[in-house]
Amino acid sequence: MSFNWDRALQKANDLEDDNLSAALQLADGDGRWEALLRPPEVPQTEVPLNEGSQRHVMCPDLYRAALSGSISHVDQLLGLADEIPHTNDECHDVEIQFEDIFESNGSHKQLGARVHGYGSCTLQEVTAEKNTMLHIAAEQGHLELVKHLIRNDSALLTSQNSRQETPLLLAARAGNHHVISLIVFLAQESGVGAHEVLMKRSTDGDTVLHEAARHGHEDVVQVLMAVAPALSAEVNNAFMSPLYLAVFRKSIGVVKALLEYSHLSSIGPNQQNALHAAVLVSQEITSMLLDWKSELAYGKDASGSTPLHYAASNGDITVVRNILNKAPLTVYIRDQEGSSPLHAASRMHHYSVISSIIDHCPDSFELRDNQGRNFLHIVAQHVGTETHNRQGLKNLNLIIKLVSQRPDLKSLVNERDNEGNTPLHFASMKGFSEVLSHLLKACKADTTQMNNDGKTALDNAISLSSFSLMAGTTVTLSAYGAKFSPQRQDKLKNWKDEATKWIDRTSTNLIIVSVLIATIAFSAAFNVPGSYNGDGVANLRKKIQYNIFVVLDTIALSASVSATMLLVVAKAVSKWGSWISFTYSLIFLWISLFTMQLAFVLAVSVALGEGQYATKSIIGVISFHFFSYTVATIYKVCFPAKLRTIRKFLSSMKEQTETTRQIDVQFPMLTSYVSRSNLFFFINLFFFFTMTIILWVASILDYRPRTDQ
């Protein structure tokens, strides 16, 4: 035997597969099969088979017999048994000759169909999708039936269903490796040739190895790599190799088996290779592929992205370091947009990846994309949902800290892209004050830089459609000395128009809420805890908790009524008056919500009577925590900046400068909003203090010893 045959036979012996060994013994000297043991010289194309004008519909009993694997039942139906039972079966010898079937395009063809009784079935019968009995038996793993059928009609080996799938391919999909070995052996023994059955493709261009790899059947792949390792170099119609499919499925055993063959293909769709998929699914498979062929790290997909682009965007630092150790020069490869892997990591704010890339290749921070943006531009430009959570903010702080602490990176802060924008310009376009404050405090960003349109970072605030974003941007930038670009004051765009639209939209919903609160508070005053006595007087009127409840309910009613009236006025008066009415209505509405919640706690407490201390404590703790989380969320979402920055802004607004005058012109409601946000802060401090005192007093009253009357 030649080297290829010896190696294949050794693998078959290692797998302890007698059928496989026997097939290889019979194949010695078979030139066609030998081609499957070495790299293909010329890619083969599959010639589609012409569909016949007639097919035989499989008898239901024959289908069930093949599905069960009963050889005796199959033989009876095929007339191969010694005695055929004469029974009144539901299947009769009826033949339908060439029924006309009309297609959707207007053409038609003739199909012959047969329904049979015992002894009248044939091996040429197929199912609705043209699966033969061998297809069914191979897929179900019925070894003896497979052998029996092939011995009776070896032509079934190359039979294909409507998707041009052979019995061998269905066996591979189902993971029946013993059936695979048997079919290969019987194909060689019968003279059909193992090469014929192994090289068949489906309509998708899948080989039998594609199906085994796609479904993660390691045993089948081991068998196929022993008899036809050259199949691993084939790709299907979607340009997917078996290795790519195995990597995508995260089948480590299949990948190991495939990597034993040095000539296998790693091609994937969209010009990807297997490493593009591996970096997103498995650290172990990534290491295996890099050890096998580190050149994969330099492969580009259709967009010009390397596996390092994928890994950097995913944020897996272990995978990134593995690629950097094996192929460090991939750091400098840019995609079609000019983005390097450092840009990809910056877009997702993966601090650990950014830090690792710069540590491995210190000059990589100099890379710019096609718009002339460095990685800090990208960090500022893509502030969004990634930074609106605790981990995102932490990563953002670490990135800014990295830039501020390294002398070679400090120049990035004021670098201009092709349009003259600095990272501070991009941060102001997004309106996220957290990024602005980091760039201004830690990196000492220059607030006077103008882009090619002559705009500073502060000029971008007027283009923000959200009031909270506009307020946060303006407050933060002006607090750190930012300036507007020179403009005619009579041509300035005024944000009051946007504010009026925003107030009008919001007021409509808030009116409904305030009226609802007033209605509930009014009803609670006359449906008091403990009900009334015969004189119409509240039974619990002597309890301090009840009297506090009445006071709180009155505050809730009065505040909600005032909020309703202010909201109505806000929709009818001038722009400036509407803003004042709206802001005060928000404060009154918040007071009514808080007092109504606290009144509820006291009402439940007094209704429970004496004792029940655990229940009362739980009610108080639940209310306190929900209120605390609500306030914290409002601060995070609606507040323009941190309290220190707000105080700094209000202090700067007392000075008459060009910037403060222009803020008053462009954002006339901003100063009052910021002042009332401070008021909101102190109101909530008072609420927390009040809630604590009231709950404490209520608990003291519950525990106070009582004397019998």
DOMARZA-955940 format. One record per residue (C-alpha): residue in three letters; z, y, x. Coordinates in steps of 0.1 Angstrom, whole numbers, padded with zeros to 4 digits, always signed. Layout:
N
ALAZYX ...
***
This chain:
709
MET+0000+0000+0000 SER-0006+0036+0011 PHE+0021+0061+0016 ASN+0018+0076-0019 TRP+0021+0041-0035 ASP+0050+0031-0014 ARG+0069+0063-0023 ALA+0062+0058-0060 LEU+0072+0022-0059 GLN+0104+0031-0041 LYS+0113+0056-0068 ALA+0106+0030-0095 ASN+0129+0006-0077 ASP+0156+0033-0075 LEU+0153+0038-0112 GLU+0157+0000-0117 ASP+0128+0000-0141 ASP+0109-0033-0140 ASN+0080-0021-0162 LEU+0074+0008-0139 SER+0075-0013-0108 ALA+0051-0038-0124 ALA+0027-0010-0134 LEU+0026+0003-0099 GLN+0020-0031-0085 LEU-0010-0035-0107 ALA-0023+0000-0098 ASP-0025-0005-0061 GLY-0060+0007-0051 ASP-0066+0025-0084 GLY-0083+0057-0073 ARG-0079+0075-0106 TRP-0041+0069-0107 GLU-0038+0077-0070 ALA-0050+0112-0078 LEU-0018+0118-0098 LEU+0003+0110-0068 ARG-0011+0138-0047 PRO-0018+0175-0053 PRO-0048+0181-0075 GLU-0079+0194-0058 VAL-0097+0208-0088 PRO-0080+0217-0121 GLN-0091+0194-0149 THR-0101+0207-0183 GLU-0096+0187-0214 VAL-0126+0181-0237 PRO-0115+0183-0273 LEU-0123+0153-0294 ASN-0146+0157-0325 GLU-0128+0149-0357 GLY-0143+0119-0375 SER-0157+0123-0410 GLN-0134+0095-0423 ARG-0098+0085-0418 HIS-0076+0058-0433 VAL-0044+0070-0450 MET-0014+0049-0439 CYS+0001+0027-0465 PRO+0037+0037-0473 ASP+0050+0003-0467 LEU+0033+0002-0433 TYR+0048+0036-0424 ARG+0083+0024-0433 ALA+0079-0008-0414 ALA+0068+0011-0383 LEU+0097+0035-0387 SER+0122+0006-0389 GLY+0106-0013-0359 SER+0103-0045-0379 ILE+0076-0066-0362 SER+0076-0093-0388 HIS+0072-0068-0417 VAL+0044-0051-0398 ASP+0026-0084-0391 GLN+0028-0093-0428 LEU+0012-0060-0438 LEU-0015-0063-0412 GLY-0022-0099-0421 LEU-0011-0112-0387 ALA+0017-0134-0400 ASP+0012-0171-0407 GLU+0020-0167-0443 ILE+0015-0137-0465 PRO+0039-0135-0495 HIS+0023-0131-0529 THR+0044-0106-0547 ASN+0038-0080-0574 ASP+0040-0050-0550 GLU+0035-0015-0561 CYS+0007-0012-0536 HIS-0026-0026-0548 ASP-0060-0031-0532 VAL-0075+0002-0543 GLU-0101+0020-0523 ILE-0111+0056-0528 GLN-0145+0061-0514 PHE-0153+0095-0497 GLU-0135+0120-0518 ASP-0149+0155-0515 ILE-0123+0179-0499 PHE-0132+0216-0500 GLU-0120+0238-0472 SER-0108+0274-0476 ASN-0140+0287-0459 GLY-0162+0271-0486 SER-0173+0241-0465 HIS-0163+0205-0474 LYS-0160+0171-0458 GLN-0156+0136-0470 LEU-0125+0116-0463 GLY-0121+0079-0470 ALA-0086+0069-0481 ARG-0072+0034-0487 VAL-0040+0022-0504 HIS-0032-0015-0496 GLY-0013-0046-0504 TYR+0001-0072-0480 GLY-0024-0084-0455 SER-0048-0056-0461 CYS-0035-0029-0438 THR-0051-0021-0405 LEU-0040-0006-0372 GLN-0065+0023-0377 GLU-0044+0038-0405 VAL-0028+0072-0398 THR-0003+0096-0414 ALA-0010+0130-0428 GLU-0009+0145-0393 LYS-0030+0115-0380 ASN-0002+0097-0362 THR-0008+0061-0357 MET+0017+0033-0359 LEU+0020+0035-0321 HIS+0029+0072-0324 ILE+0057+0063-0348 ALA+0071+0034-0329 ALA+0070+0053-0295 GLU+0088+0083-0310 GLN+0115+0060-0325 GLY+0119+0041-0293 HIS+0110+0006-0307 LEU+0101-0012-0274 GLU+0091-0045-0288 LEU+0070-0030-0316 VAL+0053-0007-0290 LYS+0044-0038-0269 HIS+0033-0057-0299 LEU+0010-0030-0312 ILE-0006-0023-0278 ARG-0012-0060-0272 ASN-0031-0061-0305 ASP-0051-0029-0300 SER-0050-0012-0266 ALA-0071+0016-0280 LEU-0040+0030-0296 LEU-0028+0041-0262 THR-0053+0070-0261 SER-0051+0078-0298 GLN-0043+0114-0307 ASN-0029+0130-0338 SER-0040+0163-0353 ARG-0024+0182-0324 GLN-0040+0159-0299 GLU-0006+0144-0290 THR-0006+0108-0278 PRO+0021+0082-0284 LEU+0032+0088-0248 LEU+0037+0125-0254 LEU+0058+0118-0286 ALA+0079+0093-0266 ALA+0085+0120-0239 ARG+0095+0145-0265 ALA+0120+0121-0280 GLY+0134+0112-0246 ASN+0126+0075-0247 HIS+0121+0068-0210 HIS+0119+0030-0214 VAL+0090+0035-0238 ILE+0073+0057-0212 SER+0076+0030-0185 LEU+0063+0003-0209 ILE+0033+0024-0221 VAL+0023+0032-0185 PHE+0026-0005-0175 LEU+0007-0018-0206 ALA-0020+0009-0201 GLN-0026-0003-0166 GLU-0024-0040-0175 SER-0048-0036-0204 GLY-0075-0019-0183 VAL-0073+0014-0202 GLY-0056+0029-0171 ALA-0024+0048-0168 HIS-0044+0078-0156 GLU-0060+0080-0190 VAL-0028+0082-0210 LEU-0008+0103-0185 MET-0035+0131-0183 LYS-0039+0136-0220 ARG-0030+0171-0233 SER-0020+0185-0267 THR-0038+0214-0283 ASP-0012+0237-0266 GLY-0023+0222-0233 ASP+0010+0204-0228 THR+0011+0173-0207 VAL+0037+0146-0211 LEU+0058+0162-0183 HIS+0058+0196-0202 GLU+0073+0179-0232 ALA+0100+0161-0212 ALA+0109+0193-0193 ARG+0109+0215-0225 HIS+0134+0192-0242 GLY+0155+0186-0211 HIS+0150+0148-0208 GLU+0160+0141-0172 ASP+0154+0103-0174 VAL+0119+0108-0187 VAL+0112+0134-0159 GLN+0125+0110-0133 VAL+0100+0083-0145 LEU+0071+0107-0147 MET+0078+0122-0113 ALA+0077+0086-0099 VAL+0043+0078-0113 ALA+0026+0111-0116 PRO+0043+0139-0096 ALA+0010+0159-0096 LEU+0016+0167-0133 SER+0043+0191-0122 ALA+0015+0213-0108 GLU-0001+0217-0142 VAL+0003+0246-0166 ASN-0003+0247-0203 ASN-0023+0271-0224 ALA+0006+0296-0223 PHE+0006+0294-0185 MET+0040+0277-0184 SER+0047+0251-0158 PRO+0072+0222-0164 LEU+0095+0238-0139 TYR+0095+0271-0158 LEU+0103+0253-0191 ALA+0131+0233-0174 VAL+0146+0265-0160 PHE+0145+0283-0193 ARG+0163+0254-0210 LYS+0189+0255-0182 SER+0183+0218-0175 ILE+0198+0215-0140 GLY+0190+0177-0136 VAL+0154+0182-0146 VAL+0150+0211-0122 LYS+0164+0189-0094 ALA+0140+0161-0102 LEU+0110+0184-0102 LEU+0119+0202-0070 GLU+0115+0169-0051 TYR+0078+0174-0053 SER+0068+0203-0029 HIS+0035+0211-0046 LEU+0048+0218-0081 SER+0039+0249-0099 SER+0065+0276-0109 ILE+0042+0297-0131 GLY+0055+0312-0163 PRO+0041+0335-0190 ASN+0032+0371-0183 GLN+0028+0363-0146 GLN+0064+0354-0143 ASN+0076+0326-0121 ALA+0106+0303-0126 LEU+0129+0326-0107 HIS+0124+0354-0132 ALA+0139+0330-0159 ALA+0165+0315-0136 VAL+0183+0348-0128 LEU+0190+0353-0165 VAL+0203+0318-0173 SER+0220+0301-0143 GLN+0235+0310-0110 GLU+0231+0274-0098 ILE+0195+0271-0107 THR+0188+0305-0090 SER+0203+0291-0058 MET+0183+0259-0061 LEU+0150+0278-0065 LEU+0158+0302-0036 ASP+0166+0273-0013 TRP+0134+0256-0024 LYS+0111+0286-0020 SER+0126+0320-0013 GLU+0091+0336-0016 LEU+0096+0334-0054 ALA+0119+0365-0051 TYR+0088+0386-0042 GLY+0068+0375-0072 LYS+0058+0402-0098 ASP+0053+0398-0135 ALA+0027+0416-0155 SER+0047+0448-0154 GLY+0053+0446-0116 SER+0090+0435-0120 THR+0105+0411-0095 PRO+0133+0386-0103 LEU+0157+0412-0086 HIS+0146+0437-0113 TYR+0156+0411-0140 ALA+0189+0402-0122 ALA+0198+0439-0116 SER+0192+0448-0153 ASN+0214+0418-0163 GLY+0243+0428-0141 ASP+0251+0394-0126 ILE+0264+0404-0092 THR+0265+0368-0079 VAL+0228+0363-0086 VAL+0219+0397-0072 ARG+0238+0390-0039 ASN+0221+0356-0036 ILE+0187+0372-0039 LEU+0196+0400-0014 ASN+0208+0374+0011 LYS+0176+0354+0008 ALA+0150+0382+0003 PRO+0166+0416+0011 LEU+0132+0434+0012 THR+0128+0429-0026 VAL+0151+0459-0030 TYR+0121+0482-0021 ILE+0096+0466-0045 ARG+0089+0489-0074 ASP+0073+0481-0108 GLN+0044+0498-0124 GLU+0066+0527-0135 GLY+0079+0531-0099 SER+0113+0518-0108 SER+0132+0498-0081 PRO+0159+0472-0089 LEU+0184+0500-0082 HIS+0168+0520-0111 ALA+0170+0490-0133 ALA+0207+0486-0126 SER+0213+0523-0131 ARG+0196+0522-0165 MET+0222+0497-0176 HIS+0251+0514-0157 HIS+0259+0482-0137 TYR+0282+0497-0111 SER+0288+0465-0091 VAL+0250+0459-0087 ILE+0244+0495-0077 SER+0271+0493-0051 SER+0260+0460-0037 ILE+0223+0471-0034 ILE+0233+0503-0016 ASP+0256+0483+0007 HIS+0229+0458+0016 CYS+0201+0484+0020 PRO+0218+0518+0026 ASP+0185+0537+0024 SER+0175+0523-0010 PHE+0191+0552-0028 GLU+0161+0573-0016 LEU+0137+0554-0038 ARG+0122+0575-0066 ASP+0101+0564-0096 ASN+0068+0577-0107 GLN+0085+0607-0123 GLY+0103+0615-0091 ARG+0137+0604-0105 ASN+0164+0589-0083 PHE+0189+0564-0096 LEU+0214+0591-0105 HIS+0188+0607-0128 ILE+0185+0574-0145 VAL+0223+0570-0149 ALA+0224+0604-0166 GLN+0193+0600-0186 HIS+0203+0567-0202 VAL+0238+0576-0214 GLY+0242+0560-0248 THR+0258+0530-0264 GLU+0264+0514-0229 THR+0289+0542-0221 HIS+0306+0545-0255 ASN+0330+0516-0248 ARG+0358+0512-0223 GLN+0339+0491-0198 GLY+0309+0514-0200 LEU+0330+0545-0193 LYS+0348+0527-0165 ASN+0314+0518-0148 LEU+0302+0554-0153 ASN+0333+0568-0136 LEU+0329+0543-0107 ILE+0292+0553-0102 ILE+0300+0590-0101 LYS+0329+0583-0078 LEU+0306+0563-0055 VAL+0282+0593-0054 SER+0309+0618-0048 GLN+0326+0599-0020 ARG+0296+0590+0001 PRO+0282+0619+0021 ASP+0247+0605+0021 LEU+0246+0602-0017 LYS+0259+0637-0025 SER+0224+0652-0022 LEU+0213+0632-0052 VAL+0234+0653-0075 ASN+0211+0684-0073 GLU+0178+0666-0066 ARG+0149+0676-0088 ASP+0124+0653-0103 ASN+0087+0661-0108 GLU+0096+0684-0137 GLY+0124+0701-0118 ASN+0152+0684-0138 THR+0184+0675-0120 PRO+0208+0647-0132 LEU+0228+0675-0149 HIS+0197+0685-0170 PHE+0194+0649-0182 ALA+0231+0646-0191 SER+0229+0679-0211 MET+0198+0666-0229 LYS+0219+0636-0241 GLY+0249+0658-0249 PHE+0276+0634-0236 SER+0304+0656-0223 GLU+0320+0627-0204 VAL+0290+0625-0180 LEU+0288+0663-0177 SER+0324+0666-0168 HIS+0321+0638-0142 LEU+0291+0655-0126 LEU+0307+0689-0126 LYS+0342+0679-0114 ALA+0336+0650-0090 CYS+0301+0658-0077 LYS+0302+0696-0079 ALA+0268+0697-0096 ASP+0250+0731-0094 THR+0249+0745-0129 THR+0224+0773-0120 GLN+0195+0749-0112 MET+0164+0756-0133 ASN+0137+0731-0140 ASN+0099+0739-0140 ASP+0102+0754-0175 GLY+0128+0778-0163 LYS+0157+0762-0182 THR+0192+0755-0170 ALA+0213+0726-0182 LEU+0231+0749-0207 ASP+0198+0759-0223 ASN+0193+0723-0234 ALA+0223+0725-0257 ILE+0203+0744-0283 SER+0179+0715-0287 LEU+0206+0690-0297 SER+0205+0682-0334 SER+0241+0668-0337 PHE+0268+0695-0340 SER+0294+0675-0321 LEU+0270+0668-0292 MET+0260+0705-0291 ALA+0296+0716-0291 GLY+0306+0691-0263 THR+0277+0701-0241 THR+0282+0739-0245 VAL+0320+0737-0241 THR+0319+0715-0210 LEU+0291+0734-0192 SER+0304+0769-0199 ALA+0339+0759-0190 TYR+0326+0751-0155 GLY+0306+0783-0151 ALA+0272+0773-0163 LYS+0247+0800-0172 PHE+0217+0804-0195 SER+0183+0812-0181 PRO+0172+0849-0184 GLN+0159+0854-0220 ARG+0154+0882-0245 GLN+0185+0883-0267 ASP+0165+0892-0298 LYS+0144+0861-0294 LEU+0172+0836-0291 LYS+0172+0806-0314 ASN+0203+0805-0336 TRP+0221+0772-0342 LYS+0235+0785-0376 ASP+0204+0772-0394 GLU+0212+0737-0381 ALA+0248+0741-0389 THR+0241+0752-0425 LYS+0220+0720-0430 TRP+0247+0699-0415 ILE+0274+0715-0437 ASP+0253+0712-0468 ARG+0247+0675-0463 THR+0284+0668-0454 SER+0299+0689-0482 THR+0283+0669-0510 ASN+0301+0637-0499 LEU+0334+0654-0491 ILE+0336+0670-0525 ILE+0336+0636-0541 VAL+0363+0624-0517 SER+0385+0654-0523 VAL+0382+0651-0561 LEU+0391+0614-0559 ILE+0422+0622-0539 ALA+0433+0648-0563 THR+0428+0624-0592 ILE+0449+0597-0575 ALA+0477+0622-0566 PHE+0478+0635-0601 SER+0480+0600-0616 ALA+0507+0590-0591 ALA+0530+0619-0602 PHE+0532+0605-0638 ASN+0532+0568-0628 VAL+0562+0570-0607 PRO+0581+0541-0590 GLY+0608+0527-0612 SER+0592+0542-0644 TYR+0611+0565-0669 ASN+0642+0561-0691 GLY+0644+0567-0728 ASP+0646+0605-0723 GLY+0614+0605-0702 VAL+0632+0611-0670 ALA+0624+0592-0638 ASN+0650+0564-0632 LEU+0649+0568-0594 ARG+0653+0606-0595 LYS+0687+0605-0576 LYS+0672+0586-0546 ILE+0662+0608-0517 GLN+0631+0586-0510 TYR+0618+0592-0545 ASN+0622+0630-0541 ILE+0604+0629-0508 PHE+0576+0609-0525 VAL+0572+0636-0551 VAL+0570+0664-0525 LEU+0544+0645-0505 ASP+0524+0637-0536 THR+0524+0674-0545 ILE+0512+0684-0510 ALA+0484+0658-0513 LEU+0473+0671-0547 SER+0474+0708-0537 ALA+0456+0702-0504 SER+0428+0682-0520 VAL+0423+0708-0548 SER+0421+0735-0521 ALA+0397+0714-0501 THR+0375+0709-0532 MET+0374+0746-0540 LEU+0366+0755-0503 LEU+0338+0729-0502 VAL+0322+0743-0534 VAL+0324+0778-0519 ALA+0309+0766-0487 LYS+0277+0757-0505 ALA+0274+0791-0522 VAL+0283+0818-0497 SER+0267+0832-0466 LYS+0262+0811-0434 TRP+0293+0825-0417 GLY+0315+0822-0448 SER+0303+0787-0454 TRP+0313+0777-0419 ILE+0348+0791-0423 SER+0353+0775-0457 PHE+0340+0742-0445 THR+0363+0740-0414 TYR+0394+0749-0434 SER+0384+0724-0461 LEU+0384+0696-0435 ILE+0419+0705-0424 PHE+0432+0705-0460 LEU+0414+0673-0467 TRP+0430+0657-0437 ILE+0465+0669-0448 SER+0460+0654-0483 LEU+0449+0621-0469 PHE+0479+0619-0445 THR+0505+0629-0471 MET+0490+0605-0497 GLN+0494+0576-0473 LEU+0529+0586-0464 ALA+0538+0590-0501 PHE+0525+0555-0507 VAL+0548+0541-0480 LEU+0578+0558-0495 ALA+0569+0547-0531 VAL+0566+0511-0521 SER+0599+0514-0501 VAL+0619+0528-0531 ALA+0603+0504-0555 LEU+0615+0474-0534 GLY+0650+0486-0539 GLU+0679+0478-0516 GLY+0674+0453-0488 GLN+0639+0439-0480 TYR+0642+0456-0447 ALA+0617+0434-0429 THR+0590+0441-0456 LYS+0597+0478-0455 SER+0594+0479-0417 ILE+0561+0460-0418 ILE+0547+0484-0443 GLY+0557+0514-0422 VAL+0543+0499-0390 ILE+0510+0490-0406 SER+0506+0526-0420 PHE+0516+0542-0386 HIS+0491+0521-0366 PHE+0462+0526-0389 PHE+0467+0563-0388 SER+0471+0563-0350 TYR+0438+0544-0345 THR+0420+0566-0370 VAL+0431+0598-0352 ALA+0422+0583-0318 THR+0387+0575-0331 ILE+0382+0609-0345 TYR+0392+0625-0312 LYS+0367+0603-0293 VAL+0338+0609-0317 CYS+0342+0645-0329 PHE+0361+0664-0303 PRO+0338+0685-0281 ALA+0358+0678-0248 LYS+0392+0671-0234 LEU+0420+0695-0242 ARG+0420+0708-0206 THR+0383+0717-0208 ILE+0387+0732-0243 ARG+0415+0755-0231 LYS+0394+0764-0201 PHE+0365+0772-0224 LEU+0386+0793-0248 SER+0400+0812-0218 SER+0365+0820-0205 MET+0353+0831-0239 LYS+0379+0860-0238 GLU+0359+0875-0210 GLN+0328+0895-0219 THR+0301+0880-0197 GLU+0264+0874-0202 THR+0271+0837-0209 THR+0299+0843-0235 ARG+0278+0869-0253 GLN+0249+0846-0255 ILE+0271+0817-0268 ASP+0283+0840-0295 VAL+0247+0848-0305 GLN+0233+0813-0303 PHE+0264+0794-0314 PRO+0284+0818-0335 MET+0306+0791-0351 LEU+0314+0773-0318 THR+0345+0793-0308 SER+0361+0790-0342 TYR+0353+0752-0343 VAL+0370+0747-0309 SER+0400+0768-0319 ARG+0404+0747-0351 SER+0400+0715-0331 ASN+0431+0726-0312 LEU+0448+0732-0345 PHE+0438+0698-0356 PHE+0454+0683-0325 PHE+0487+0701-0332 ILE+0486+0692-0369 ASN+0483+0655-0360 LEU+0512+0659-0335 PHE+0532+0673-0364 PHE+0521+0645-0387 PHE+0532+0619-0361 PHE+0566+0636-0358 THR+0570+0640-0395 MET+0561+0603-0402 THR+0586+0592-0376 ILE+0613+0613-0390 ILE+0607+0603-0426 LEU+0605+0566-0419 TRP+0637+0569-0398 VAL+0655+0588-0426 ALA+0644+0563-0451 SER+0657+0534-0430 ILE+0690+0552-0425 LEU+0694+0556-0463 ASP+0686+0519-0468 TYR+0712+0508-0444 ARG+0739+0534-0455 PRO+0769+0517-0470 ARG+0773+0523-0507 THR+0806+0526-0527 ASP+0809+0510-0562 GLN+0809+0536-0590 
***
